[in-house]
């Protein structure tokens, strides 16, 4: 993976929780960890959660939404969908160049 490939994977992983928010049908109230703002926030949850309330994102005020965290499963799913743009031949050419000219090209 190139640096640009890694940036694409990270961006994809960051968007996965946002996409879940858009299709969510159930949320639950959780305490706000920050001292300012509302005392409770809405967190996306499973319909089977005992505290779940049927609700859609458009019914929640933006300052009352608990941003879902990016999980390892988000990272792994993003990695599975984004393929490297650097091939084995590119890596061998880079290695040969580094051996001939050094790390800095001198």
N, C-alpha and C positions, 0 to 999 in steps of 0.2 A: 504494500500500500504506500502511496505517495502521501506527502503532507496534505495535498488537496483532497485525496481520497479519505483521509482521516477526518478532515473538516466536514466532508459530506456525510460521513457516518455519524458524527456528533450532531450535526444539524438534524438529521433524520431521527435520531434518538430523542432529541429535544422536542420534536414535533409530535411524537407518538402519544404522550399524555394529553396534549392539546386536542388531538383527533378523538381520543376517548371522551373528552369532555363534550364535544359536539354531538356524539351519538349516545351519550348517557341518558338513561331514563330514571335513575334513582340516585338520590343524594342523601347524606345524613349530616346532622349538626355535630361539629367538633369544637372544642375550645380554641380560641384564637391565642397562639403562643406570644403574640406581640401585645404590649400593654396599651397601645393606641388602636383605635378602630373598634369595630363591633366585638362584642364578647364572644360570639360564636360565629363560625364560618360553615359554609356548605362544602362537603367533601364528596366527590363521586364515590359510589359504592355499588355493590352487587344488589340486585333486587331481593336476594335471599338474606341480606343483612337485617338483623332484628330491629335496627334503628332506621332502616331505609324509608324514605318518603318518595313517592312517585312525583318527579319534578323534572323539568327540562332546563337546560342552560339559559334559555331566553327569559326565564322567570326569576333568575337570581341576579341581584345587584352585583356589579363587578367588585365592589369593596367587601362583599360578603362571601366571595368564592375562595376556597382554599386551593391554591395551585398544587396539582398533583406532582409528586416528585418523579424524577427520571429514575427508573430502576435498572438493575442489571439485565432483566429480560428485555427492556426497551433497547439497551445497547446491543444485546445479542441478536435481536430481531433486525435491527438496523444493519448490523454487520452481515447478516444473512442475505439482505436484499441489495446491498451495495458491493459490487465486485471491484477488485483492484484494477486500475488502469495501467499499472506497471507490470510488464510481463517478465518472464525469466530471462529473455534475451536482453532486455533493458538493464536488469540487475547485473548480468555478466559484463555488459559494456561499461557500466559504471564502475564495477570492480577493476576491470582492466585499465580504465582511465586513471583511477586512483593509484594503482600500482605503478603506472608509467609516470604520472605527473604529480603525485602526492595529493594530499587532502585539499590543499589550497590552490592547486594548479601550478605550483612552482617547483 
